[in-house]
Amino acid sequence: MRASRILAATAAVLAAATALAGLPGEAEARTLRWARSGDALTLDPHAQNEGPTAAVNHHIYETLVARDPKGALIPGLATAWRILPTDPTIWEFTLREGVTFHDGAPFTADDVVFSLNRALQPTSDYKGLLTSVDGVSKAGATTVHVKTKGPNPLLPNNLTNMFMMNKAWSEKNNVAKVQDFKSKEENFAVRNANGTGPFVLVSREPDVKTVMKRNDGYWGKSATVPLEVSEIVYTPIKADATRIAALLSGEVDFVQDVPVQDIERLKSTPNLRVTTGPENRTIFLGMDVGSADLKSDSVQGKNPFADKRVRQAMNMAINRAAIQRVVMRGQSVPTGVIMPPFVNGWTPDLDKAPAPDVARAKALLAEAGYGAGFQVTLNCPNDRYVNDEGICQAVVGMMGQIGIKVNLVSQSKTLHFPLVQKNPPETEFYLVGWGVPTFDSEYIFSFMYHTRDAKFGSWNALRYANADLDRKIESLSSEVDAQKRNATIAEIWKTVQEETLYLPIHHQTLAYAMTSSLDIPVDPENQPKLKYVVFKSM
C-alpha cells in the first residue's frame, strides 16, 4: 500500500511538471525523477555521515573542496587553499566571491567559521573528520584560516562532505546546534534547508518524497555544469520489484541502486540504459570483541568473539566467492580487508580473502572451547547496500556449517545504524559498509578502529581499545613525511588484520539504470551529481 501511495505521489508530481512545461517560458523545464531504496536520514547537514544522506544534501548544500564525477579534488566554495608558508599548522582557504544562499544571503567567511565549528559539536557525525582542528578563524572578507594541532597535509581531503550553512539562517531557526540523530531529535534543519547548491529544497516528506527545483542563480552554471535538470523528485522505494517496475513503466527516470538480479534484463530493455562501476566502499561484518559477556549469545559468562580463534574461524567460514556468484550475481569483488582499492594504504596482499575452510574453522572453534558451537544475533540493514539482506542470509548459512547458529534481525537502516552508533552500542554482531571520501586509510582507522571517545571511534562498535594503536592513528593527521606516514599506515593495518576484528565480505560494485535520454555514470562515492546531467535526444 505504501509503495502504491509513493508511486501515485510521484505520478502526481510528474503530471504537474508536465502541465507546467506547456506554459509560456517553461519550454526548458525538465524533471528528473530519481528513485532509491532508502531515503536520506536527515537534511541536517552535519548530523549523519551516511552515503544516501550526503548524496541528497550535495544537491542543496556545498563544500569548500569538492570532487568531480571521477573523484578528483576540485574547487568548491573555496577557489584555492594552501598551507601558510609562515606556519605549517594553518591552512588558508580563499573563498569564492559572488555566491549567495538560496534565501539570497551572501556566502561569507563568517558562514565558514560557523559551519566548521558546528561540525565539531558532540552531536555531529562529522566531528571525526576534524579531530586535528585546533581553531577556525576569519582572516579577511574572503579568507578563512583553519589551525590544526600539528601539520595536517590531508585536511582538504576531509572537507569534501563538510557542508556550509548560513549562520544567520541557522541562528534564526534555532539550528546552531546539530541534531542529535541517535536520540531521534528533530530540529528545523531536519526538513528544511538553505544552501548554496544547484538545487533548492521545495518540500520534504521523509521516506515518501523530496522535491528540489533548479537554482537559476547558481554560481557554478557553465558549460561544464549545464544544470539542465529543472526539478528533482527523489522517491525512496524500498521494494526492489516496485522500484524496477516504476522505471519500466516510466514513473521514474533514474534508479540508483539496481538489484543485481535485474541488471541483465534492464540492459536488454529498449529505451533504457544501465551503467556499472566500482564504488569506493567495502561491505563487512563487525562484532563485539571487548565485552566480558554477550547478551544475545547462548554462552553464559563468556564472550566467544573475544577469542581471536573464534573470529578467525568465522572469517574462514565465509565463502566470499559463493556470495559474489550467487547473491551478488557477479556484482562484487571479494576481499580480505575493509579498505577499497581507491584508498591510500591498500595493497594486493591485504586485499586477499582467506580461502573458505569449514574443517579448519571447526577445529579452531574446538580449540577455543566452542566445539559444540553457540548461538548469536546478527543485525543487518535491508535497505542500505546492494542486496544487504541477501548477504546476511548467506552468512547465516555459512556460520551454521561450523556450528554457530545465527539469529538474523533485518530492518531498515534508520533502525539499524543507531544500534551501531549508540554509546554503548546496542548490537553485538552486525553488517555495515564503509566508504572513504578522503581516499586515505586514516579515515577508516579514526572511525572504525580508534577507541570510542568524544572525537574518535564513533562507528567502532567492536568495543575494541588499543592505546598504542590510538597514538599511531592520531599521528597520521600531523605527519608530513609521506614515507613515514605510509609506514605507520602499514603498521596499523598489520596489527588490525592479525587481530581479525572485522570480517570483510566484498568491495561493492554499483549499477545505475535510467531512461536512454540520460547517461549518468556510476559515481565512486555513489553520490550521483545531477547538476552535470545533459538530456540526450531520443
Helices and strands as residue ranges (DSSP letters): H 2-21, E 31-36, H 51-57, E 65-67, E 73-75, E 78-83, E 90-95, H 109-119, G 127-130, E 133-140, E 143-148, G 155-159, H 167-172, G 181-183, G 188-190, E 199-205, E 209-214, E 231-236, H 240-248, E 254-255, G 260-262, H 263-267, E 272-287, G 304-306, H 308-317, H 320-322, I 323-327, E 332-334, H 348-351, H 358-367, E 374-381, H 388-400, E 404-411, H 413-421, E 429-435, H 441-444, I 445-449, H 467-475, H 482-499, E 502-515, G 530-532
